[in-house]
Amino acid sequence: MHPLIPRLREARIIPVVRTSTAARAATAVAWLQEAGLRVFEITMTVPEAPALIRALAADPDLLVGAGTVADARMAEQCLDAGAKFIVAPWVDATLVAPVQDAGACLMLGALTPTEVRAAIAAGADVVKVFPASSVGGPAHVKALRSVFPDVVFCPTGGVDARNVPDYIAAGAAFVGMGGRLVDEALIAAGNRAAVQRAAEEALGIVRT
């Protein structure tokens, strides 16, 4: 097991930061950090994402990773910037070498048993079940878990505060939560209270 996995399990929730500007992404992280979150996935769809990862990784209280990583070259850029985990919503074996060389954690995406097996065979430390909600949600994770009891699953896509406990009960080690936490409309409007209220609700349910 990768040494970062216990910390990810403890966090339970990984905010998936996907915004149209780096400034909004940085604002989202700052507000969510104030609300008590410490682990963040910065997707490569955010403009100048590696530079943002570098800035965030300078904070020793944060564990920062990169999401939607398209290829090994992009992975290397993110790892050089300080990313501690690399996430792709598909199986890409070319990501394994740079991630392992950096000592980082690799999360590869899968939906079916065949894809889960391929992800693990490729060298994934975590299997990202994506998009989780559209293929059965917690019930789908439970079915995968019955076949792969030792695999670390992280469902993402349609996860919200209300269904996090269901995913954990189904066998997920932790979850990725995107738009339900990182609502760009609220960030653009400067509505810090609403963003932090959503984070506090999610954290409160998980801790309970």
C-alpha positions as semicolon CSV with decimal commas, in nm:
position;residue;x (nm);y (nm);z (nm)
1;M;0,000;0,000;0,000
2;H;0,126;0,346;-0,088
3;P;0,220;0,547;0,224
4;L;-0,016;0,833;0,128
5;I;-0,326;0,613;0,135
6;P;-0,378;0,628;0,515
7;R;-0,381;1,009;0,495
8;L;-0,628;0,998;0,208
9;R;-0,847;0,756;0,402
10;E;-0,842;0,990;0,700
11;A;-0,938;1,287;0,483
12;R;-1,229;1,091;0,326
13;I;-1,301;1,377;0,083
14;I;-1,074;1,501;-0,197
15;P;-1,207;1,824;-0,351
16;V;-1,166;1,808;-0,729
17;V;-1,086;2,165;-0,831
18;R;-1,198;2,234;-1,188
19;T;-1,247;2,603;-1,269
20;S;-1,207;2,824;-1,576
21;T;-0,926;3,033;-1,423
22;A;-0,632;2,967;-1,191
23;A;-0,740;3,257;-0,972
24;R;-1,078;3,098;-0,904
25;A;-0,911;2,765;-0,833
26;A;-0,679;2,931;-0,581
27;T;-0,975;3,103;-0,419
28;A;-1,162;2,773;-0,393
29;V;-0,866;2,606;-0,224
30;A;-0,823;2,896;0,020
31;W;-1,189;2,894;0,120
32;L;-1,206;2,516;0,152
33;Q;-0,885;2,511;0,352
34;E;-1,039;2,759;0,595
35;A;-1,334;2,520;0,627
36;G;-1,104;2,234;0,727
37;L;-1,009;2,054;0,405
38;R;-0,643;1,978;0,346
39;V;-0,624;1,750;0,039
40;F;-0,687;1,890;-0,310
41;E;-0,685;1,760;-0,665
42;I;-0,610;2,034;-0,918
43;T;-0,726;1,926;-1,262
44;M;-0,518;1,995;-1,568
45;T;-0,818;2,168;-1,725
46;V;-0,743;2,466;-1,498
47;P;-0,528;2,716;-1,690
48;E;-0,164;2,713;-1,573
49;A;-0,241;2,425;-1,337
50;P;0,124;2,321;-1,274
51;A;0,209;2,672;-1,153
52;L;-0,089;2,664;-0,918
53;I;0,016;2,323;-0,788
54;R;0,364;2,460;-0,720
55;A;0,221;2,752;-0,521
56;L;-0,015;2,532;-0,320
57;A;0,244;2,260;-0,256
58;A;0,459;2,518;-0,078
59;D;0,205;2,506;0,209
60;P;0,313;2,215;0,434
61;D;-0,043;2,175;0,563
62;L;-0,174;2,080;0,218
63;L;-0,154;1,756;0,023
64;V;-0,188;1,851;-0,343
65;G;-0,233;1,627;-0,645
66;A;-0,302;1,664;-1,015
67;G;-0,612;1,540;-1,195
68;T;-0,709;1,466;-1,556
69;V;-0,342;1,404;-1,633
70;A;-0,324;1,321;-2,003
71;D;0,023;1,173;-2,048
72;A;0,362;1,106;-1,891
73;R;0,502;1,445;-1,988
74;M;0,217;1,622;-1,812
75;A;0,262;1,396;-1,510
76;E;0,630;1,490;-1,492
77;Q;0,543;1,861;-1,499
78;C;0,297;1,815;-1,212
79;L;0,537;1,601;-1,009
80;D;0,815;1,857;-1,057
81;A;0,572;2,121;-0,930
82;G;0,513;1,922;-0,612
83;A;0,209;1,704;-0,684
84;K;0,201;1,406;-0,447
85;F;-0,063;1,212;-0,635
86;I;-0,153;1,184;-1,003
87;V;-0,507;1,108;-1,121
88;A;-0,635;1,001;-1,463
89;P;-0,996;0,900;-1,533
90;W;-0,873;0,615;-1,755
91;V;-0,603;0,346;-1,756
92;D;-0,272;0,479;-1,889
93;A;0,030;0,263;-1,814
94;T;0,271;0,536;-1,930
95;L;0,196;0,732;-1,613
96;V;0,335;0,458;-1,389
97;A;0,709;0,515;-1,438
98;P;0,722;0,891;-1,365
99;V;0,483;0,859;-1,070
100;Q;0,674;0,571;-0,914
101;D;1,008;0,741;-0,975
102;A;0,878;1,043;-0,780
103;G;0,739;0,827;-0,498
104;A;0,393;0,968;-0,565
105;C;0,057;0,791;-0,556
106;L;-0,116;0,692;-0,881
107;M;-0,494;0,682;-0,925
108;L;-0,622;0,537;-1,252
109;G;-0,985;0,543;-1,363
110;A;-1,202;0,238;-1,423
111;L;-1,568;0,136;-1,435
112;T;-1,587;-0,233;-1,514
113;P;-1,415;-0,534;-1,353
114;T;-1,201;-0,566;-1,665
115;E;-1,091;-0,202;-1,635
116;V;-1,026;-0,235;-1,261
117;R;-0,805;-0,535;-1,328
118;A;-0,623;-0,344;-1,603
119;A;-0,566;-0,047;-1,371
120;I;-0,417;-0,262;-1,100
121;A;-0,208;-0,458;-1,349
122;A;-0,074;-0,129;-1,486
123;G;0,044;-0,024;-1,140
124;A;-0,234;0,191;-0,993
125;D;-0,226;0,243;-0,616
126;V;-0,591;0,357;-0,620
127;V;-0,873;0,290;-0,864
128;K;-1,083;0,597;-0,936
129;V;-1,438;0,484;-1,016
130;F;-1,557;0,748;-1,263
131;P;-1,821;0,855;-1,336
132;A;-1,959;0,682;-1,028
133;S;-2,315;0,815;-1,009
134;S;-2,416;0,736;-1,366
135;V;-2,329;0,366;-1,341
136;G;-2,505;0,283;-1,015
137;G;-2,340;0,490;-0,745
138;P;-2,268;0,313;-0,413
139;A;-2,427;-0,010;-0,540
140;H;-2,175;-0,024;-0,824
141;V;-1,884;0,035;-0,586
142;K;-2,016;-0,240;-0,358
143;A;-2,033;-0,482;-0,651
144;L;-1,675;-0,401;-0,754
145;R;-1,557;-0,432;-0,396
146;S;-1,702;-0,783;-0,372
147;V;-1,477;-0,892;-0,659
148;F;-1,174;-0,682;-0,557
149;P;-1,178;-0,673;-0,174
150;D;-0,819;-0,545;-0,149
151;V;-0,843;-0,264;-0,404
152;V;-0,849;0,096;-0,280
153;F;-1,148;0,261;-0,451
154;C;-1,215;0,634;-0,487
155;P;-1,551;0,705;-0,653
156;T;-1,584;1,043;-0,822
157;G;-1,863;1,202;-1,024
158;G;-2,196;1,292;-0,867
159;V;-2,066;1,255;-0,512
160;D;-2,222;1,493;-0,261
161;A;-2,242;1,532;0,117
162;R;-2,554;1,318;0,142
163;N;-2,416;1,012;-0,036
164;V;-2,058;1,012;0,094
165;P;-2,153;0,779;0,385
166;D;-2,320;0,542;0,137
167;Y;-2,004;0,525;-0,073
168;I;-1,788;0,463;0,233
169;A;-2,027;0,193;0,354
170;A;-2,013;0,036;0,007
171;G;-1,637;-0,003;0,034
172;A;-1,488;0,322;-0,093
173;A;-1,173;0,427;0,091
174;F;-1,238;0,795;0,013
175;V;-1,423;1,001;-0,248
176;G;-1,359;1,279;-0,495
177;M;-1,608;1,564;-0,484
178;G;-1,615;1,825;-0,759
179;G;-1,895;2,066;-0,837
180;R;-2,077;2,006;-0,510
181;L;-1,780;2,163;-0,331
182;V;-1,609;2,371;-0,597
183;D;-1,909;2,559;-0,736
184;E;-1,760;2,809;-0,980
185;A;-2,073;3,024;-0,988
186;L;-2,049;3,074;-0,611
187;I;-1,676;3,143;-0,634
188;A;-1,726;3,396;-0,913
189;A;-1,995;3,568;-0,704
190;G;-1,761;3,585;-0,404
191;N;-1,996;3,373;-0,196
192;R;-1,742;3,236;0,049
193;A;-2,008;3,151;0,307
194;A;-2,198;2,917;0,074
195;V;-1,882;2,736;-0,039
196;Q;-1,763;2,690;0,318
197;R;-2,108;2,584;0,434
198;A;-2,106;2,302;0,178
199;A;-1,760;2,194;0,291
200;E;-1,854;2,201;0,657
201;E;-2,169;2,001;0,587
202;A;-1,970;1,734;0,405
203;L;-1,703;1,718;0,673
204;G;-1,965;1,705;0,947
205;I;-2,143;1,410;0,786
206;V;-1,817;1,222;0,730
207;R;-1,699;1,276;1,086
208;T;-2,034;1,170;1,226
